[in-house]
Amino acid sequence: MTEQIKLRTLDMSRVPSVTDLVFAELYNRVVGLDLLPGTKLSEAEVAKQMGVSRQPVRDAFYRLSQQGFLLIRPQRATVVTPISVEAVHRARFIRTALELETMRAAMANMTEAEMGELEDMIGEQEKAVDRDDRAGFHALDDSFHNRICEIAGQGHVWALIRDHKAHMDRVRYLSLENGARLALNDHISILAAVRGGDQDGAITRMRSHLARIAGIIDDIRAAHADYFDPDEA
């Protein structure tokens, strides 16, 4: 009989690669509009400034181009793309369909401890709004929605949402200039319905929350016309 051996549980948490780190830095700079539409990027210059080789920069550029953030032009400079209103509406549709279903599943699975986690997240969001920290609020906003997907047992859904909402993220960031507290109030309202066991109310409030961007995108485009694709009507 084979002797029973004891093996330790492996830590499967993924250590970010250099490409991941370069991607995250550039992603945050594009979303936060530190790198404006039309900005030219050079693999060599980015690699030099970040102290890495060109290969992870090339890989990060490709990932950003797949999300619609960069236009890679052979033998010419890579350029940060303008915001596409059409892409924003597509992203909102996909995100709404996915998040409404994860909300239903989350409410069926949610424990009191998980409810407390979401309430703590809203507390951190309130602090970010009070100190006018748009970047911090944006990250906390994503964490809130991501956690709902995880509670639903569908954490992979957030990866799908994230990969489809690139153009939407820049508009969301611009909206936080005046709309962070509105987004916060939406989260409070959603969680109140969840706390009360009102699934229909939670779904309705989540739908309204995700639809908010459709109601403000024209105003944002009018105020920041240079950031948007001039070829779209």
Contacts in CASP RR format, 6 or more apart in sequence:
PFRMAT RR
TARGET T0000
AUTHOR 0000-0000-0000
METHOD contacts of the structure
MODEL  1
MTEQIKLRTLDMSRVPSVTDLVFAELYNRVVGLDLLPGTKLSEAEVAKQM
GVSRQPVRDAFYRLSQQGFLLIRPQRATVVTPISVEAVHRARFIRTALEL
ETMRAAMANMTEAEMGELEDMIGEQEKAVDRDDRAGFHALDDSFHNRICE
IAGQGHVWALIRDHKAHMDRVRYLSLENGARLALNDHISILAAVRGGDQD
GAITRMRSHLARIAGIIDDIRAAHADYFDPDEA
16 24 0 8 1.000
17 56 0 8 1.000
18 52 0 8 1.000
18 53 0 8 1.000
18 56 0 8 1.000
19 56 0 8 1.000
19 59 0 8 1.000
19 60 0 8 1.000
19 63 0 8 1.000
21 56 0 8 1.000
22 46 0 8 1.000
22 50 0 8 1.000
22 52 0 8 1.000
22 56 0 8 1.000
22 57 0 8 1.000
22 59 0 8 1.000
22 60 0 8 1.000
23 59 0 8 1.000
23 60 0 8 1.000
23 63 0 8 1.000
23 64 0 8 1.000
25 50 0 8 1.000
26 35 0 8 1.000
26 41 0 8 1.000
26 46 0 8 1.000
26 60 0 8 1.000
26 61 0 8 1.000
26 64 0 8 1.000
26 69 0 8 1.000
27 64 0 8 1.000
27 67 0 8 1.000
27 69 0 8 1.000
28 135 0 8 1.000
29 35 0 8 1.000
30 64 0 8 1.000
30 69 0 8 1.000
30 70 0 8 1.000
30 80 0 8 1.000
30 170 0 8 1.000
31 138 0 8 1.000
31 169 0 8 1.000
31 170 0 8 1.000
31 173 0 8 1.000
32 134 0 8 1.000
32 135 0 8 1.000
32 138 0 8 1.000
32 170 0 8 1.000
32 173 0 8 1.000
33 170 0 8 1.000
33 173 0 8 1.000
33 174 0 8 1.000
33 227 0 8 1.000
35 41 0 8 1.000
35 80 0 8 1.000
36 80 0 8 1.000
36 226 0 8 1.000
36 227 0 8 1.000
37 80 0 8 1.000
37 81 0 8 1.000
37 82 0 8 1.000
37 83 0 8 1.000
37 226 0 8 1.000
37 227 0 8 1.000
37 228 0 8 1.000
38 79 0 8 1.000
38 80 0 8 1.000
38 81 0 8 1.000
38 82 0 8 1.000
39 79 0 8 1.000
39 80 0 8 1.000
40 77 0 8 1.000
40 78 0 8 1.000
40 79 0 8 1.000
41 61 0 8 1.000
41 70 0 8 1.000
41 77 0 8 1.000
41 78 0 8 1.000
41 79 0 8 1.000
41 80 0 8 1.000
42 77 0 8 1.000
42 78 0 8 1.000
43 54 0 8 1.000
43 57 0 8 1.000
43 58 0 8 1.000
43 61 0 8 1.000
43 78 0 8 1.000
44 54 0 8 1.000
46 57 0 8 1.000
47 53 0 8 1.000
47 54 0 8 1.000
47 56 0 8 1.000
47 57 0 8 1.000
50 57 0 8 1.000
61 70 0 8 1.000
61 72 0 8 1.000
61 78 0 8 1.000
62 72 0 8 1.000
64 70 0 8 1.000
65 71 0 8 1.000
65 72 0 8 1.000
65 78 0 8 1.000
66 163 0 8 1.000
67 163 0 8 1.000
67 166 0 8 1.000
68 81 0 8 1.000
68 87 0 8 1.000
68 166 0 8 1.000
68 167 0 8 1.000
69 80 0 8 1.000
69 81 0 8 1.000
69 166 0 8 1.000
70 78 0 8 1.000
70 79 0 8 1.000
70 80 0 8 1.000
70 81 0 8 1.000
71 78 0 8 1.000
71 79 0 8 1.000
71 80 0 8 1.000
71 81 0 8 1.000
72 78 0 8 1.000
73 79 0 8 1.000
81 229 0 8 1.000
82 227 0 8 1.000
82 228 0 8 1.000
82 229 0 8 1.000
82 230 0 8 1.000
83 167 0 8 1.000
83 170 0 8 1.000
83 171 0 8 1.000
83 221 0 8 1.000
83 227 0 8 1.000
83 228 0 8 1.000
83 229 0 8 1.000
84 167 0 8 1.000
84 228 0 8 1.000
84 229 0 8 1.000
84 232 0 8 1.000
85 217 0 8 1.000
85 221 0 8 1.000
85 228 0 8 1.000
85 229 0 8 1.000
85 232 0 8 1.000
86 232 0 8 1.000
87 166 0 8 1.000
87 167 0 8 1.000
87 168 0 8 1.000
88 167 0 8 1.000
88 168 0 8 1.000
88 171 0 8 1.000
88 213 0 8 1.000
88 217 0 8 1.000
89 214 0 8 1.000
90 164 0 8 1.000
91 164 0 8 1.000
91 165 0 8 1.000
91 166 0 8 1.000
91 167 0 8 1.000
91 168 0 8 1.000
92 168 0 8 1.000
92 210 0 8 1.000
92 211 0 8 1.000
92 213 0 8 1.000
92 214 0 8 1.000
94 160 0 8 1.000
94 161 0 8 1.000
94 164 0 8 1.000
94 165 0 8 1.000
95 161 0 8 1.000
95 164 0 8 1.000
95 165 0 8 1.000
95 168 0 8 1.000
95 210 0 8 1.000
96 207 0 8 1.000
96 210 0 8 1.000
96 211 0 8 1.000
98 157 0 8 1.000
98 160 0 8 1.000
98 161 0 8 1.000
99 145 0 8 1.000
99 148 0 8 1.000
99 149 0 8 1.000
99 157 0 8 1.000
99 161 0 8 1.000
99 206 0 8 1.000
99 210 0 8 1.000
100 203 0 8 1.000
100 206 0 8 1.000
100 207 0 8 1.000
102 148 0 8 1.000
102 149 0 8 1.000
102 152 0 8 1.000
102 154 0 8 1.000
102 157 0 8 1.000
103 148 0 8 1.000
103 152 0 8 1.000
103 202 0 8 1.000
103 203 0 8 1.000
103 206 0 8 1.000
104 152 0 8 1.000
104 199 0 8 1.000
104 203 0 8 1.000
105 152 0 8 1.000
105 153 0 8 1.000
105 154 0 8 1.000
106 148 0 8 1.000
106 149 0 8 1.000
106 151 0 8 1.000
106 152 0 8 1.000
106 153 0 8 1.000
106 194 0 8 1.000
107 194 0 8 1.000
107 197 0 8 1.000
107 199 0 8 1.000
107 202 0 8 1.000
109 151 0 8 1.000
109 152 0 8 1.000
109 153 0 8 1.000
110 151 0 8 1.000
110 194 0 8 1.000
114 147 0 8 1.000
114 151 0 8 1.000
115 191 0 8 1.000
115 194 0 8 1.000
115 195 0 8 1.000
117 147 0 8 1.000
118 144 0 8 1.000
118 147 0 8 1.000
118 148 0 8 1.000
118 151 0 8 1.000
118 191 0 8 1.000
118 194 0 8 1.000
119 191 0 8 1.000
121 140 0 8 1.000
121 143 0 8 1.000
121 144 0 8 1.000
121 147 0 8 1.000
122 144 0 8 1.000
122 184 0 8 1.000
122 187 0 8 1.000
122 188 0 8 1.000
122 191 0 8 1.000
124 140 0 8 1.000
125 137 0 8 1.000
125 140 0 8 1.000
125 141 0 8 1.000
125 144 0 8 1.000
125 184 0 8 1.000
125 187 0 8 1.000
126 184 0 8 1.000
128 136 0 8 1.000
128 137 0 8 1.000
128 140 0 8 1.000
128 180 0 8 1.000
129 137 0 8 1.000
129 180 0 8 1.000
129 181 0 8 1.000
129 184 0 8 1.000
134 173 0 8 1.000
134 176 0 8 1.000
134 177 0 8 1.000
134 180 0 8 1.000
137 176 0 8 1.000
137 180 0 8 1.000
137 183 0 8 1.000
137 184 0 8 1.000
138 169 0 8 1.000
138 172 0 8 1.000
138 173 0 8 1.000
138 176 0 8 1.000
141 172 0 8 1.000
141 183 0 8 1.000
141 187 0 8 1.000
142 162 0 8 1.000
144 187 0 8 1.000
145 158 0 8 1.000
145 161 0 8 1.000
146 155 0 8 1.000
146 158 0 8 1.000
149 155 0 8 1.000
149 157 0 8 1.000
149 158 0 8 1.000
149 161 0 8 1.000
150 158 0 8 1.000
168 213 0 8 1.000
170 227 0 8 1.000
171 213 0 8 1.000
171 217 0 8 1.000
171 220 0 8 1.000
172 213 0 8 1.000
174 220 0 8 1.000
174 224 0 8 1.000
174 227 0 8 1.000
175 183 0 8 1.000
175 212 0 8 1.000
175 213 0 8 1.000
175 216 0 8 1.000
175 220 0 8 1.000
176 183 0 8 1.000
182 212 0 8 1.000
183 209 0 8 1.000
183 212 0 8 1.000
186 205 0 8 1.000
186 208 0 8 1.000
186 209 0 8 1.000
186 212 0 8 1.000
187 209 0 8 1.000
189 205 0 8 1.000
189 209 0 8 1.000
190 202 0 8 1.000
190 205 0 8 1.000
190 206 0 8 1.000
190 209 0 8 1.000
193 199 0 8 1.000
193 201 0 8 1.000
193 202 0 8 1.000
193 205 0 8 1.000
194 202 0 8 1.000
221 228 0 8 1.000
END
